[in-house]
Amino acid sequence: MANVVVVGSQWGDEGKGKIVDWLSERADVVVRFQGGHNAGHTLVIDGTSYKLSLLPSGVVRSGKLAVIGNGVVLDPHALLSEIEKLRGQGVVVGPDNLRIAENTTLILSLHRELDQKRESSNPGNRIGTTGRGIGPAYEDKVGRRAIRLTDLADLPSLPGKIDRLLTHHNALRRGLGQPEIAAETLIEELSSVADKVLPFMDTVWRLLDQRRRAGDRILFEGAQGALLDIDHGTYPFVTSSNTVAGQASTGSGLGPGAVGYVLGITKAYTTRVGEGPFPTEQTGEVGEFLGTRGHEFGTVTGRKRRCGWFDAVLVRQTIQVSGIRGIALTKLDVLDGLQEIKICVKYRLDGQEIDYLPAGQAAQMRVEPIYETLEGWGESTRGARSWADLPAQAVKYVRYIEELIGAPVAMLSTSPEREDTILVQDPFQD
C-alpha cells in the first residue's frame, strides 16, 4: 500500500476537495502539511456540504485521524471557530480524531493586522493575500521569533518570547503609523485559548511514524497549488509556504521514504485568484463562460477567480517539480458545449519559443501563449463514470493533455458528486 500526497498542479482551486474526500475514505490518517486558513476544500458527503479551511478532510469521516502538521501556521481562534461550525453540522472534533503538531507556529492578531495593513497601504504592488496573517506568521517562523503551540503549555515562559516578538513587530507598526501592542495584550490573547487547543497537541512526527509502521495508509493533503509555491511559483505572487509535494515530508516530520504516490489535481482549464501572471487568461466571453459554468469563486474568500484555457506548459513543469505520478483531471464537464477548445502548448518570449515558465517576474508577464485548437463536443460529459460514457472528442482532449504534460490521468472527475469519477488507477494500490 502506498501513502499518497495530493497537491494542486496549477494555482489552486483545482477541485481538490472532492478528490481528497474520495481518497480520505480509503486512508486511515489524513495530514495537512502546509498553509493556513487562507485556502480550503469543499466536501459534499451525502448531500451535505462541508467547507474546511484549516482542518484536514479526515475530520468529517468517522474512524479517521486528522493531523495538522508542523508545516502549517495555525490561528487558534480560527481553529476553534471551524470546530464549532462543524459541530453545528453534527461533526464532533476532539483529541481522538484530531492531533496538532506541538511545533506548529501560531498566527496571532498582530499577524493579521500587519498582513492587511501592508496590502492596503501599497495598492500599486498588491500580492493578493487574503489578509489572514499567513505570510507574517511564516516570516516570524523563519526569523526565529514565533510563538508555537508548545509555548502555550508553558505560560510562565511567554513574556520573554513575546518581548522578543514585539521588539520586531512594534518597530514595524511604528513605521506603518500603527500603535504599539502591549505584551499583556498578547499574553491575554494566548491564555484565553490555551486550555481549548492544548488537548489536541501531540508529537506528530513520532505519531505518524508509529502509524506508518503499523501499516496505516496516510494521505498528505496540500492546500493551494504548486504555482503558488514560495520557491517554484510565480514569485512574488505566491503564498508564503512550499506547496510542492516535497513539503509533505518537511511539514509533517515523516521522512521522504514514507511518501509514495504523488497525485496532482488538475483542472481541465486554468484559474487563479489574486494578482500575478496568467498567460492563458481569457477576460472576454470565454472567461465568463468558464467562470459561470465552473462556479469559480473562492471557497474561503468568495473571490471571483480569473479563468483561461488549459496551460500544458505550466502543468508539465509542476509535474516535474513535484514528482507527480498521475493526475486527477477535474471539471471536464465545464467545457461541454464549446465549439472549439484551445490548449497552450508553448510560450513565445521576446520572439523565441520556450517550453517552460521562466523564473523572472518581468519575463513571466511577457510570455505569450502558443495555442493548439481542438474540436469541442456537443454532448454532455457530466456524470460520466466510464470512458464509454464520454464523447469521442472529450476522450481525445484528455488523451492529448496526457501526452503534453507527460503524466497519465489516474482519475477523471465529471461533476462535483464524488461518485461521478472515472478511476483509472487507485493511488493507494500503487
C-alpha positions as CSV (number, residue, x, y, z in Angstrom):
1,M,0.0,0.0,0.0
2,A,1.3,3.4,-0.9
3,N,1.0,6.6,1.1
4,V,-0.4,9.3,-1.1
5,V,0.4,13.0,-1.4
6,V,-2.2,15.3,-3.0
7,V,-1.1,18.6,-4.5
8,G,-2.6,21.1,-6.8
9,S,-0.8,21.3,-10.1
10,Q,-1.9,24.8,-11.0
11,W,-2.7,27.9,-8.9
12,G,-5.0,26.0,-6.5
13,D,-8.8,25.7,-6.7
14,E,-8.5,22.6,-8.8
15,G,-11.3,20.8,-7.1
16,K,-9.1,19.0,-4.5
17,G,-11.9,18.7,-2.0
18,K,-13.8,16.0,-3.9
19,I,-10.6,14.0,-4.7
20,V,-9.2,14.3,-1.2
21,D,-12.6,13.2,0.2
22,W,-12.6,10.2,-2.2
23,L,-9.1,9.3,-1.0
24,S,-9.7,10.0,2.6
25,E,-12.3,7.3,2.7
26,R,-9.6,4.8,1.9
27,A,-7.0,6.4,4.2
28,D,-6.5,5.9,8.0
29,V,-4.7,9.1,8.6
30,V,-5.1,12.5,6.8
31,V,-2.3,15.0,7.3
32,R,-2.3,18.7,6.4
33,F,1.3,19.7,5.8
34,Q,1.4,23.4,4.9
35,G,-0.5,26.7,4.6
36,G,-3.1,28.2,7.0
37,H,-6.7,29.0,6.9
38,N,-6.4,31.0,3.7
39,A,-7.3,28.1,1.4
40,G,-9.9,25.4,1.7
41,H,-11.7,22.4,0.4
42,T,-15.4,22.0,-0.1
43,L,-16.6,18.4,0.6
44,V,-20.0,17.1,-0.3
45,I,-21.0,14.0,1.6
46,D,-24.4,12.5,1.4
47,G,-25.8,15.8,0.1
48,T,-24.2,17.9,3.0
49,S,-21.6,20.5,2.1
50,Y,-18.6,21.0,4.4
51,K,-16.4,23.9,3.9
52,L,-13.0,23.4,5.5
53,S,-10.2,26.0,5.5
54,L,-7.8,24.7,8.2
55,L,-8.9,21.2,9.3
56,P,-7.9,18.2,7.3
57,S,-10.7,16.5,5.4
58,G,-10.4,13.4,7.6
59,V,-12.3,15.1,10.4
60,V,-15.7,14.7,8.7
61,R,-15.4,10.9,8.4
62,S,-15.7,8.6,11.4
63,G,-12.7,6.4,12.3
64,K,-10.1,8.6,10.6
65,L,-7.4,10.5,12.3
66,A,-6.8,14.1,11.1
67,V,-3.4,15.7,11.7
68,I,-2.2,19.3,11.4
69,G,1.5,19.1,10.8
70,N,4.3,21.5,11.8
71,G,4.4,23.0,8.3
72,V,1.0,24.7,8.9
73,V,0.7,28.1,10.6
74,L,-2.3,27.8,13.0
75,D,-4.7,30.5,14.0
76,P,-6.1,29.1,17.3
77,H,-9.2,31.2,17.1
78,A,-9.9,30.2,13.5
79,L,-9.4,26.6,14.5
80,L,-11.9,26.8,17.4
81,S,-14.4,28.6,15.1
82,E,-14.2,25.9,12.5
83,I,-14.6,23.2,15.0
84,E,-17.7,24.9,16.4
85,K,-19.1,25.3,12.9
86,L,-18.7,21.6,12.2
87,R,-20.3,20.8,15.5
88,G,-23.3,22.7,14.3
89,Q,-23.4,20.3,11.3
90,G,-23.2,17.2,13.5
91,V,-19.5,16.6,13.3
92,V,-17.7,16.2,16.6
93,V,-14.0,17.1,16.6
94,G,-11.9,16.1,19.6
95,P,-8.5,14.8,20.5
96,D,-9.5,11.3,19.5
97,N,-9.8,12.4,15.8
98,L,-7.6,15.5,15.6
99,R,-3.9,16.0,16.6
100,I,-1.8,19.1,16.1
101,A,2.0,19.1,16.0
102,E,3.5,20.7,19.1
103,N,6.0,22.7,17.0
104,T,3.3,24.3,14.8
105,T,3.7,28.1,14.5
106,L,0.7,30.2,15.7
107,I,-0.9,33.1,13.9
108,L,-1.7,36.0,16.2
109,S,-3.9,39.1,15.8
110,L,-0.8,41.2,15.1
111,H,-0.1,39.0,12.1
112,R,-3.5,39.6,10.6
113,E,-3.2,43.4,11.2
114,L,0.2,43.5,9.6
115,D,-0.9,41.5,6.6
116,Q,-3.9,43.7,6.0
117,K,-2.1,47.0,6.5
118,R,0.7,46.1,4.1
119,E,-1.8,45.0,1.4
120,S,-3.9,48.2,1.8
121,S,-1.1,50.6,2.1
122,N,0.6,49.8,-1.2
123,P,-2.3,49.4,-3.8
124,G,0.1,49.5,-6.8
125,N,2.0,46.5,-5.7
126,R,-0.6,44.1,-4.1
127,I,0.3,40.5,-3.8
128,G,-3.4,39.5,-3.5
129,T,-3.2,38.0,0.0
130,T,-6.3,37.0,2.0
131,G,-5.2,39.2,4.9
132,R,-5.3,36.4,7.4
133,G,-1.8,36.7,8.7
134,I,-0.3,33.7,6.9
135,G,2.7,35.5,5.5
136,P,3.7,37.4,8.6
137,A,3.4,34.2,10.7
138,Y,5.8,32.4,8.3
139,E,8.2,35.4,8.5
140,D,8.3,35.1,12.3
141,K,8.9,31.4,12.0
142,V,12.0,31.7,9.8
143,G,13.0,34.8,11.9
144,R,13.1,32.5,14.9
145,R,10.8,34.6,17.0
146,A,7.5,32.8,16.5
147,I,5.2,31.6,19.3
148,R,4.5,27.9,18.8
149,L,1.7,25.7,20.1
150,T,4.0,24.1,22.7
151,D,4.7,27.5,24.2
152,L,1.1,27.6,25.4
153,A,1.9,24.7,27.7
154,D,4.4,26.8,29.5
155,L,2.6,30.1,30.1
156,P,5.3,31.4,32.5
157,S,7.8,31.5,29.7
158,L,5.6,33.5,27.4
159,P,6.6,37.0,28.5
160,G,10.2,36.7,27.4
161,K,9.2,35.2,24.0
162,I,6.5,37.9,23.4
163,D,9.0,40.6,24.3
164,R,11.3,39.3,21.6
165,L,8.4,39.1,19.1
166,L,7.3,42.6,19.9
167,T,10.7,44.1,19.5
168,H,10.3,43.3,15.8
169,H,6.6,44.0,15.4
170,N,6.3,47.2,17.3
171,A,9.1,48.7,15.1
172,L,7.1,47.7,12.0
173,R,4.0,49.1,13.5
174,R,5.6,52.5,14.2
175,G,6.8,52.6,10.6
176,L,3.3,51.9,9.4
177,G,1.8,54.6,11.7
178,Q,0.1,52.0,13.9
179,P,0.0,52.0,17.7
180,E,2.3,49.6,19.5
181,I,1.0,46.5,21.1
182,A,1.5,45.8,24.8
183,A,2.9,42.4,25.8
184,E,-0.1,41.9,28.2
185,T,-2.5,42.0,25.2
186,L,-0.8,39.1,23.5
187,I,-0.5,37.1,26.8
188,E,-4.2,37.5,27.4
189,E,-5.0,36.5,23.7
190,L,-3.0,33.3,24.1
191,S,-4.0,32.5,27.6
192,S,-7.7,32.6,26.5
193,V,-7.3,29.8,24.1
194,A,-4.5,27.7,25.6
195,D,-6.8,25.3,27.5
196,K,-9.0,24.8,24.5
197,V,-6.3,23.9,21.9
198,L,-3.7,22.1,24.1
199,P,-5.7,18.9,24.3
200,F,-5.0,18.5,20.5
201,M,-1.3,18.8,20.9
202,D,0.9,15.8,20.1
203,T,4.4,14.8,19.0
204,V,3.2,14.4,15.4
205,W,6.5,13.1,13.8
206,R,6.5,10.2,16.2
207,L,2.8,9.6,15.9
208,L,3.0,9.4,12.2
209,D,6.0,7.1,12.3
210,Q,4.1,4.7,14.6
211,R,1.0,4.7,12.4
212,R,3.1,4.1,9.3
213,R,4.9,1.2,10.9
214,A,1.5,-0.2,11.9
215,G,0.5,-0.3,8.3
216,D,-1.9,2.6,8.2
217,R,-2.5,4.3,5.0
218,I,-1.6,8.0,5.2
219,L,-2.9,10.8,3.0
220,F,-1.0,14.0,2.8
221,E,-3.3,16.9,1.9
222,G,-1.9,20.1,0.5
223,A,-3.5,23.5,0.2
224,Q,-3.2,26.0,-2.7
225,G,-1.3,24.8,-5.8
226,A,2.3,24.2,-6.9
227,L,2.4,27.5,-8.9
228,L,1.9,29.3,-5.5
229,D,5.0,27.7,-4.0
230,I,7.3,30.3,-2.4
231,D,10.3,28.9,-4.4
232,H,8.8,27.3,-7.5
233,G,5.7,29.5,-8.1
234,T,5.0,32.8,-9.8
235,Y,7.0,34.8,-7.2
236,P,6.3,37.2,-5.6
237,F,2.6,36.5,-6.4
238,V,2.7,33.3,-4.3
239,T,1.8,32.0,-0.9
240,S,4.3,32.0,2.0
241,S,5.0,28.3,2.2
242,N,6.2,25.5,0.0
243,T,3.2,23.9,-1.7
244,V,5.0,21.2,-3.8
245,A,5.0,17.5,-2.8
246,G,8.4,17.6,-1.1
247,Q,6.9,19.7,1.7
248,A,4.7,16.7,2.8
249,S,7.8,15.3,4.4
250,T,9.2,18.5,5.9
251,G,5.8,19.7,7.0
252,S,4.8,16.5,8.8
253,G,8.1,15.2,10.2
254,L,7.7,11.9,8.3
255,G,10.8,11.1,6.2
256,P,10.6,11.2,2.4
257,G,10.9,7.5,2.1
258,A,7.4,7.2,3.6
259,V,5.9,9.3,0.8
260,G,4.7,7.1,-2.0
261,Y,2.4,8.1,-4.8
262,V,2.1,11.8,-5.7
263,L,-1.3,12.8,-7.2
264,G,-1.6,16.1,-8.9
265,I,-5.1,17.6,-9.0
266,T,-5.5,19.3,-12.4
267,K,-8.4,21.4,-13.7
268,A,-9.4,20.8,-17.3
269,Y,-8.9,24.5,-17.8
270,T,-7.0,27.1,-15.7
271,T,-7.9,29.5,-13.0
272,R,-6.2,31.7,-10.4
273,V,-7.2,34.0,-7.7
274,G,-5.4,37.3,-6.9
275,E,-2.7,39.1,-8.7
276,G,0.1,37.8,-10.8
277,P,0.9,36.5,-14.3
278,F,-1.6,34.2,-16.1
279,P,-0.6,33.6,-19.7
280,T,-3.8,31.9,-20.9
281,E,-6.2,34.2,-19.1
282,Q,-9.4,35.0,-21.0
283,T,-11.1,38.2,-20.0
284,G,-13.9,38.1,-22.6
285,E,-16.7,35.7,-23.5
286,V,-14.7,32.5,-22.9
287,G,-13.6,33.6,-19.5
288,E,-17.1,34.5,-18.5
289,F,-18.3,31.1,-19.8
290,L,-15.7,29.2,-17.8
291,G,-16.3,31.2,-14.6
292,T,-20.1,30.9,-14.8
293,R,-20.2,27.2,-15.7
294,G,-17.5,26.3,-13.3
295,H,-18.8,28.4,-10.3
296,E,-15.4,29.9,-10.0
297,F,-15.5,31.6,-6.6
298,G,-13.1,31.0,-3.8
299,T,-14.1,28.5,-1.0
300,V,-12.8,30.7,1.8
301,T,-12.9,34.2,0.5
302,G,-15.6,34.1,-2.1
303,R,-13.3,36.0,-4.5
304,K,-14.1,35.6,-8.2
305,R,-11.4,33.5,-10.0
306,R,-9.7,34.5,-13.2
307,C,-10.3,31.9,-15.9
308,G,-8.4,30.7,-19.0
309,W,-7.5,27.9,-21.3
310,F,-5.6,24.8,-20.2
311,D,-1.9,25.6,-19.9
312,A,0.1,22.4,-20.6
313,V,3.4,24.2,-20.2
314,L,2.7,25.1,-16.5
315,V,1.2,21.7,-15.6
316,R,4.2,19.8,-17.2
317,Q,6.5,22.0,-15.2
318,T,4.8,21.4,-11.9
319,I,4.6,17.6,-12.6
320,Q,8.4,17.6,-12.9
321,V,9.0,19.8,-9.8
322,S,6.6,17.8,-7.6
323,G,7.4,14.4,-8.9
324,I,3.7,13.8,-9.8
325,R,3.0,10.3,-10.9
326,G,-0.5,10.8,-12.2
327,I,-3.2,13.5,-12.3
328,A,-6.8,13.7,-11.2
329,L,-8.4,15.8,-14.0
330,T,-11.4,17.7,-12.7
331,K,-14.2,19.8,-14.2
332,L,-14.1,18.3,-17.6
333,D,-17.9,18.9,-17.8
334,V,-17.4,22.7,-17.6
335,L,-16.1,22.5,-21.2
336,D,-19.3,20.9,-22.5
337,G,-20.8,22.8,-25.4
338,L,-17.8,24.8,-26.5
339,Q,-17.3,24.7,-30.3
340,E,-13.6,24.7,-30.0
341,I,-11.1,24.4,-27.1
342,K,-7.6,25.7,-27.0
343,I,-4.6,24.3,-25.2
344,C,-1.4,26.2,-24.6
345,V,1.5,24.0,-25.8
346,K,4.4,26.5,-25.7
347,Y,5.2,30.1,-25.0
348,R,6.8,32.9,-27.0
349,L,9.1,35.2,-25.1
350,D,10.7,38.1,-26.9
351,G,10.3,36.3,-30.3
352,Q,11.7,33.0,-29.1
353,E,9.7,29.8,-28.4
354,I,10.2,28.3,-25.0
355,D,8.7,25.3,-23.2
356,Y,8.8,26.4,-19.6
357,L,7.8,29.4,-17.4
358,P,10.9,31.5,-16.6
359,A,11.5,32.5,-13.0
360,G,11.8,36.2,-13.6
361,Q,8.8,38.3,-12.8
362,A,9.1,40.6,-15.8
363,A,9.6,37.6,-18.1
364,Q,6.6,35.8,-16.7
365,M,4.4,38.8,-17.5
366,R,5.8,39.0,-21.1
367,V,5.3,35.4,-22.2
368,E,2.7,34.8,-24.9
369,P,0.8,31.5,-25.1
370,I,1.1,29.4,-28.3
371,Y,-2.2,27.5,-28.7
372,E,-3.4,24.4,-30.5
373,T,-7.1,24.3,-31.2
374,L,-9.2,21.1,-30.7
375,E,-12.7,20.5,-31.7
376,G,-15.2,20.7,-28.9
377,W,-18.0,18.3,-28.1
378,G,-21.7,18.9,-28.1
379,E,-22.7,16.1,-25.8
380,S,-22.6,16.2,-22.0
381,T,-19.8,14.7,-20.0
382,R,-21.4,15.5,-16.7
383,G,-21.9,12.4,-14.5
384,A,-19.9,10.1,-16.8
385,R,-18.5,7.2,-14.8
386,S,-16.6,5.3,-17.6
387,W,-14.7,6.1,-20.7
388,A,-17.5,4.7,-22.8
389,D,-19.8,7.4,-21.4
390,L,-17.6,10.2,-22.8
391,P,-17.9,11.8,-26.2
392,A,-15.1,10.8,-28.6
393,Q,-13.8,14.4,-28.7
394,A,-13.7,14.6,-24.9
395,V,-11.6,11.5,-24.8
396,K,-9.3,13.0,-27.5
397,Y,-8.9,16.1,-25.3
398,V,-8.0,14.1,-22.2
399,R,-5.5,11.9,-24.1
400,Y,-3.8,14.9,-25.7
401,I,-3.4,16.5,-22.3
402,E,-1.7,13.3,-21.0
403,E,0.7,13.5,-24.0
404,L,1.5,17.1,-23.5
405,I,2.1,17.0,-19.7
406,G,3.9,13.7,-19.6
407,A,1.7,12.1,-17.0
408,P,-1.3,9.8,-17.1
409,V,-4.8,10.6,-15.9
410,A,-5.3,8.4,-12.8
411,M,-8.7,9.8,-12.0
412,L,-11.2,11.8,-14.1
413,S,-13.9,13.9,-12.4
414,T,-17.1,14.7,-14.4
415,S,-19.1,16.6,-11.7
416,P,-18.9,17.7,-8.1
417,E,-20.5,14.5,-7.0
418,R,-18.0,12.0,-5.6
419,E,-19.5,9.1,-7.4
420,D,-19.0,10.8,-10.8
421,T,-15.4,9.8,-11.1
422,I,-13.7,7.5,-13.6
423,L,-11.0,5.6,-11.7
424,V,-8.0,4.5,-13.8
425,Q,-5.6,3.8,-11.0
426,D,-6.2,3.9,-7.3
427,P,-3.1,5.7,-5.9
428,F,-3.3,3.7,-2.6
429,Q,-2.9,0.5,-4.6
430,D,0.2,1.6,-6.5
